[in-house]
């Protein structure tokens, strides 16, 4: 009798392979097949042993190479065949990763799954950009929202609640709607000079930052030509980014002007 398989919903983190958990690495090395998303970095994919089947189901805004329903069916068919499946997702599977939808689908069909948390972009990209999400006297909480709604529906959030100056706001997948997000927050009472920052490809050698404030960030991001994946951070703690900047992407070196490194690789207010 064929052994029943299992699906492991594994968070791959934001891109830097060194940020994988030990459990995620072990499961990649033990997998029969890895089903992975578009934003999984090459560095993480390189950790998959040769001979392990790889299936890309990458999705991009406005273009889905495989619809979610088909991904669900793919996972179900693989586990029915007794495969040990790693469903590799960027960041954390349960933070805007649709991992819970896949888990529910498997559970409703009587199959096992495990969830392996990953370091989500809000935590990792902010840290690599020098932005603490909380800081005494500046931010007493963090709010995570998505800036892109299902099926390209118009973005509709509780702007008044999100305009709280005592919290740090982190927006995933917000590039296309950045002007609307900033204007709605301003209309809800957030100060136009509230520090704001965009991070492209955070934690990777391609990381770029654009800093400004609520009023200027959309134009600065556009002028810099940033492209997805982008994380938006808005709040008082963004003002600490220059003082706490520490990350130097691979291939760059610190010199005597180390204090000016941020200016060499970032676009500032």
C-alpha positions in Angstrom: 0.0 0.0 0.0 1.4 3.4 -1.0 2.3 5.6 1.9 0.2 8.8 2.3 2.2 11.9 1.5 2.2 15.3 3.3 2.4 18.9 2.2 4.7 21.3 4.1 3.7 24.9 3.7 7.1 26.5 4.1 8.0 30.1 4.4 11.1 30.9 2.4 11.6 34.4 4.0 12.2 37.5 2.0 15.0 36.4 -0.3 18.3 36.1 1.7 18.8 32.3 1.9 20.6 32.8 5.3 17.2 33.8 6.7 15.7 30.4 6.2 14.8 28.5 9.3 16.7 25.2 10.0 13.4 23.3 9.6 12.8 24.9 6.2 16.2 23.9 5.0 15.8 20.3 6.3 12.5 19.9 4.6 13.9 21.2 1.3 16.6 18.6 1.5 14.1 15.8 2.2 11.5 16.8 -0.3 10.3 14.7 -3.3 8.9 17.8 -5.0 9.1 21.5 -4.4 6.2 23.7 -5.6 7.4 27.3 -5.5 6.3 30.9 -6.1 7.7 33.5 -8.4 9.4 35.6 -5.7 11.5 32.7 -4.3 15.1 33.9 -4.7 17.6 31.9 -6.7 19.7 31.6 -3.6 17.0 29.7 -1.9 16.3 27.6 -5.0 19.9 26.6 -5.1 19.5 24.9 -1.7 17.2 22.3 -3.3 19.2 19.1 -4.0 19.6 17.9 -7.5 17.0 15.3 -8.5 14.2 16.9 -6.5 11.3 17.8 -8.8 10.6 21.5 -9.0 7.3 23.1 -10.1 7.0 26.8 -10.6 3.5 28.2 -10.0 4.7 31.8 -9.9 2.1 34.6 -9.9 2.6 38.2 -10.7 0.1 41.1 -10.4 -2.1 41.0 -13.5 -0.7 37.7 -14.7 -1.2 34.4 -13.0 0.8 31.6 -14.6 -1.3 29.1 -12.6 -4.6 30.1 -10.9 -5.0 29.4 -7.2 -7.6 26.6 -7.8 -5.1 24.8 -10.1 -2.4 25.1 -7.5 -4.7 23.6 -4.9 -5.4 20.7 -7.2 -1.7 20.2 -8.0 -0.9 19.9 -4.3 -3.8 17.4 -3.8 -2.7 15.3 -6.8 0.9 15.2 -5.5 0.0 14.2 -2.0 -2.4 11.6 -3.2 0.5 9.9 -5.0 2.4 9.7 -1.7 4.8 12.5 -2.4 6.5 14.6 0.3 5.7 18.1 -1.0 7.3 21.3 0.1 5.0 24.2 -0.9 7.6 27.0 -0.8 6.3 30.5 -0.3 8.0 33.8 0.0 8.0 35.3 3.4 5.5 33.6 5.7 2.8 31.2 4.4 0.1 32.8 6.6 0.9 36.5 6.0 -0.6 37.4 2.7 0.7 34.1 1.3 -2.6 32.3 0.8 -1.2 29.4 2.8 -4.3 29.1 4.9 -6.4 28.6 1.7 -4.2 25.7 0.6 -4.2 24.2 4.1 -8.0 24.3 4.2 -8.3 22.7 0.8 -6.0 19.8 1.8 -7.7 19.4 5.2 -11.2 19.3 3.5 -9.9 16.5 1.3 -8.5 14.5 4.2 -4.8 15.1 3.8 -2.1 16.2 6.2 -0.2 19.4 6.1 2.3 21.2 8.3 3.0 24.9 8.4 6.6 26.1 8.7 6.7 29.9 9.5 9.1 32.1 7.6 10.5 35.6 8.3 7.9 37.9 6.8 9.0 40.9 4.7 7.7 43.4 7.2 10.2 42.2 9.8 13.1 41.4 7.4 13.0 44.2 4.9 12.5 46.8 7.5 15.4 45.5 9.5 17.7 45.5 6.4 16.6 49.0 5.6 17.5 50.2 9.1 13.9 50.8 10.2 12.7 49.4 13.6 9.0 48.6 13.5 8.6 49.7 17.1 10.7 52.1 19.1 10.0 53.6 22.5 8.4 57.0 22.2 7.8 56.6 18.5 5.7 53.5 17.8 3.7 51.4 20.1 2.4 49.0 17.5 2.6 47.7 13.9 -0.1 47.3 11.3 0.3 45.0 8.3 -1.9 45.5 5.3 -2.0 44.5 1.6 -2.1 47.3 -1.0 -3.4 44.9 -3.7 -6.9 43.4 -3.5 -8.1 40.1 -5.0 -9.0 40.2 -8.7 -7.7 43.8 -8.9 -10.7 45.1 -6.9 -10.4 48.7 -5.8 -8.4 49.1 -2.6 -10.7 49.7 0.4 -9.1 50.0 3.8 -10.0 51.6 7.2 -7.9 54.7 6.4 -8.8 56.5 9.7 -7.5 53.5 11.8 -4.4 53.2 9.6 -3.6 56.9 10.0 -2.6 56.3 13.6 0.6 58.3 14.3 1.4 56.0 17.2 1.8 52.9 15.0 4.1 51.9 12.1 2.2 51.0 9.0 3.6 48.4 6.6 2.0 47.9 3.2 2.7 44.7 1.1 2.2 44.8 -2.6 1.4 48.5 -2.6 3.4 49.8 -5.5 0.5 50.2 -8.0 -1.7 51.8 -5.4 0.9 53.9 -3.7 -0.4 57.3 -4.7 -3.9 56.3 -3.6 -2.7 54.9 -0.3 -0.8 58.1 0.6 -3.6 60.4 -0.4 -6.2 58.4 1.5 -3.9 58.4 4.6 -3.5 62.2 4.3 -7.2 62.7 3.9 -7.7 60.6 7.1 -5.5 62.9 9.1 -2.0 61.6 8.8 0.6 64.4 8.5 2.0 64.9 5.0 5.5 65.0 6.5 5.2 61.6 8.2 8.4 59.7 7.3 7.9 57.0 4.7 10.1 54.6 2.9 9.9 52.0 0.1 12.2 49.0 -0.1 12.7 47.1 -3.3 14.0 43.5 -3.2 14.7 43.7 0.5 17.5 41.5 2.0 18.9 40.7 -1.5 21.9 42.0 -3.3 19.4 44.1 -5.4 18.0 45.9 -2.4 17.2 49.6 -3.0 15.6 52.1 -0.7 13.7 55.3 -1.5 12.9 57.5 1.5 10.8 60.6 1.8 7.5 61.4 3.5 3.8 60.7 3.0 3.5 63.6 0.6 6.6 63.0 -1.5 7.1 59.2 -1.5 4.9 58.3 -4.6 6.8 60.7 -6.9 10.2 59.7 -5.5 9.4 56.0 -6.1 8.3 56.8 -9.6 11.4 58.9 -10.3 13.6 56.1 -9.0 12.0 53.5 -11.2 11.5 51.0 -8.5 9.7 47.8 -9.4 8.0 45.0 -7.5 8.6 43.4 -5.0 8.2 46.6 -3.0 7.5 47.0 0.7 6.2 50.4 2.0 6.9 51.5 5.6 5.2 54.6 6.9 5.7 56.0 10.4 7.9 57.9 12.8 10.5 55.1 13.1 11.4 55.5 9.4 13.2 58.7 10.6 15.8 56.3 12.2 16.7 54.6 8.9 19.9 56.6 8.2 21.2 56.2 11.7 20.5 52.5 11.9 21.4 51.7 8.3 23.8 48.7 8.3 23.1 46.5 5.3 25.6 46.5 2.5 24.5 44.2 -0.4 27.1 41.7 -1.7 29.6 43.2 -4.0 29.7 46.6 -2.2 32.4 47.4 0.2 32.6 49.8 3.1 35.3 52.5 2.9 36.4 55.4 4.9 33.1 57.1 4.0 31.0 54.4 5.5 28.6 56.9 6.9 27.8 57.9 3.3 27.1 54.4 2.1 23.3 54.9 2.4 23.6 57.9 0.1 25.4 55.9 -2.5 22.8 53.2 -2.7 19.6 54.9 -1.8 17.4 57.8 -2.9 16.7 60.1 0.0 14.4 62.9 0.8 
